[in-house]
Amino acid sequence: EQKRELCLFLQEALVNVGKYAVGATRIDVVCTETSQQYRLQVVDNAPGVISEADIAAMPIGEGTRQAVALAQRLGGEFRRLPNSPQGTICELLWPQ
């Protein structure tokens, strides 16, 4: 079930890049593991500078609700962050 939910998270994050990251020319999917946590990121390079305030003002849609619920079930955290120099990072972190 967790694998299915993680795949749905990844699918939703990629769809959101297509819907909202106008002008993006690159999408990176980054999966990392440390001794303490797993991290799954979808990173785009959409033009324009997006701030944490811009991210906080984004509407909370069904995909965000699902990501937050998944993070809670995994005992982790979902967040969106500005990417440097441009773009957005959509990230799911959870403990090993």
TASUL-V356549 format. One record per pair of residues at least 4 apart in sequence whose C-alpha atoms are under 6 Angstrom apart, sorted by the first residue. I is the first residue (numbers start at 1). J is the second residue. Records with the same first field share a line. If there is no record, write none. Layout:
I = J  J
//
This chain:
16 = 20
17 = 21
21 = 46
23 = 46
24 = 45  46
26 = 44  45
27 = 43  44
28 = 42  43
29 = 41  42
30 = 40  41
31 = 39  40
32 = 38  39
33 = 37  38
36 = 95  96
37 = 94  95  96
38 = 93  94
39 = 92  93
40 = 91  92
41 = 90  91
42 = 89  90
43 = 88  89
44 = 87  88
45 = 86  87
46 = 87
47 = 86
48 = 86
49 = 86
50 = 54  82
51 = 82
60 = 64
68 = 78
71 = 76  77  78
72 = 76
74 = 94
75 = 94
76 = 93  94
77 = 92  93
78 = 91  92
79 = 91
80 = 89  90
81 = 88  89
82 = 88
83 = 87  88  89
//
